[in-house]
Amino acid sequence: MNINSRRGTKQSAARHHSHLDRCIQLLFLSTAAIIVIAYYYFISSTALQSTASTNNNNGDHKHDNDELRNHNIRGGTNEVTTTNIQKAKATIGYAITVSGCPKTNASGMLDGAAVLKHSIHLNSIHSSSSQYDYQMYALVHPSAESCATLQLAPLGYQILVRDVPVPLQEIEGDYLRNKVPKNGCCGDKEFVKLHAYTLMEHPVVVHLDLDTLVLKPMDALYDVMMDGVTPHTATKKNNKNNGGIDVAFNDPMPQQQPINAFFTRDYNMAHPGMKHAGVQGGFLVLRPSMEVYEEFREIIRKGDFRQNGGWGGMGFGPFYGSMTFQGIIPYFYDHLHPGTGVELDPCTYNNMAHNPRDKPTRNDIVSGNCRNGYNRPELNDECEDCRSRPKGEIYTTHFTLCQKPWECHAQDGDRIQERLCRKFHAEWYRVRENLETSMWKRGVVDLADTDEMTKLRGGRFQPQQFRGYCKGPGANGYIPITLPDSGVLVKAT
């Protein structure tokens, strides 16, 4: 072998090893550089995220308030999720019924619905100590679809067009079939309210008239319907009886079976000799059930309403509205399914500031017999005057005897009824103002500055009472609600 050749081979191998070493060193340095760069990037990203998190935390309250404001008056945790609101125990369905388009004073629909809905919002999990969320529905007879959709859908009501549960021609009883179209306020269209029983996505549904206002959360009612009646709930004494629920006549809560409904009775329509008083049609808390709905349909279809005996000949009528909702509800819960419906104290639920006795009140002194004594003769001389109940103890009010708030009634006479009605009307206008200022971002005004109020809202009639929304007394003096035109309100899906 040529030595020069071997020397060249060795030199070549040495150069090869030297080149390989440099490659390894270069690879090592490159890897180290990558690690250093990655570590630096990680530290920088963490610092930026920490800073961003701090900034977000500093703005949490503003962000949450913005979300609540953007909630408008739709309501429902499915529509708005805020970090400062706990998970709701359940979502309660709230339903109204529209049986026809208003012929006069259209403010009763839009304004009534808007303020009612906002009062529910203020007493839900979104704005109070309540554990319950809410969803709004409008049960609309086909004849009212056009006006109801136009006015209620932008407010967030889900529009459910529903005809009467049983067509008039299918009612077998001649007397009911012939007479019910002109019975009560709305004839057989009043039966549309029964569709509230079909809202099966909710554990509890509350049906209210448009001229009502919610003043306090009604969690105690919902808790009993969802969780049942406990021995403690049924036997607790004094004014906080029945677990905080004011039951009519201070009766104990039934324990034998679940409570499926809460209602009040309309003793204003009671008369001597009647066996059963009707329910007040503007307030019903119910457990949805398709079986119950179908049972109501069968009752209507059979049409066993008698001229002198009412439903089933059992004394559930005749009285105002007895052929429809106000008569069929007590017939169902008092006679067909006793113990499953509970009558509430009308002084705390559905308070209408009514005279409890059958003779006029003069100088705040009542006279006559107790109207509820027609239904409970043993209590003929014992009836609370609901007009004396403090507003802070009342859960809902119904603007019947007090007249509609959107008619600008001053109610400023020094009579027992007017004093409470004035408080109810003032609360309605307070809720309207809260809706417009907190949800719709309209200007807040100083109630003592009449000129500013007139400039921003248009009205100067009794500003402390009507907050700039009345130009004078009477329906013509009322300034209707105008919806925002900025696209803030969206239709319900």
Secondary structure as GFF3:
##gff-version 3
##sequence-region A 1 493
A	DSSP	alpha_helix	3	58	.	.	.	ID=ss1
A	DSSP	alpha_helix	60	70	.	.	.	ID=ss2
A	DSSP	beta_strand	90	98	.	.	.	ID=ss3
A	DSSP	alpha_helix	107	122	.	.	.	ID=ss4
A	DSSP	beta_strand	132	140	.	.	.	ID=ss5
A	DSSP	three_ten_helix	142	144	.	.	.	ID=ss6
A	DSSP	alpha_helix	145	152	.	.	.	ID=ss7
A	DSSP	three_ten_helix	153	155	.	.	.	ID=ss8
A	DSSP	beta_strand	158	161	.	.	.	ID=ss9
A	DSSP	three_ten_helix	168	170	.	.	.	ID=ss10
A	DSSP	alpha_helix	174	179	.	.	.	ID=ss11
A	DSSP	three_ten_helix	180	182	.	.	.	ID=ss12
A	DSSP	three_ten_helix	187	198	.	.	.	ID=ss13
A	DSSP	beta_strand	205	208	.	.	.	ID=ss14
A	DSSP	beta_strand	212	214	.	.	.	ID=ss15
A	DSSP	alpha_helix	219	227	.	.	.	ID=ss16
A	DSSP	alpha_helix	231	235	.	.	.	ID=ss17
A	DSSP	alpha_helix	241	244	.	.	.	ID=ss18
A	DSSP	three_ten_helix	248	250	.	.	.	ID=ss19
A	DSSP	beta_strand	261	265	.	.	.	ID=ss20
A	DSSP	three_ten_helix	267	269	.	.	.	ID=ss21
A	DSSP	beta_strand	279	286	.	.	.	ID=ss22
A	DSSP	alpha_helix	290	302	.	.	.	ID=ss23
A	DSSP	beta_strand	305	306	.	.	.	ID=ss24
A	DSSP	beta_strand	310	311	.	.	.	ID=ss25
A	DSSP	alpha_helix	325	330	.	.	.	ID=ss26
A	DSSP	pi_helix	331	336	.	.	.	ID=ss27
A	DSSP	beta_strand	341	343	.	.	.	ID=ss28
A	DSSP	beta_strand	357	362	.	.	.	ID=ss29
A	DSSP	beta_strand	365	370	.	.	.	ID=ss30
A	DSSP	three_ten_helix	371	374	.	.	.	ID=ss31
A	DSSP	three_ten_helix	377	379	.	.	.	ID=ss32
A	DSSP	three_ten_helix	386	388	.	.	.	ID=ss33
A	DSSP	three_ten_helix	391	393	.	.	.	ID=ss34
A	DSSP	beta_strand	396	398	.	.	.	ID=ss35
A	DSSP	three_ten_helix	405	407	.	.	.	ID=ss36
A	DSSP	alpha_helix	416	434	.	.	.	ID=ss37
A	DSSP	pi_helix	435	439	.	.	.	ID=ss38
A	DSSP	alpha_helix	450	457	.	.	.	ID=ss39
A	DSSP	alpha_helix	463	466	.	.	.	ID=ss40
A	DSSP	three_ten_helix	475	477	.	.	.	ID=ss41
###
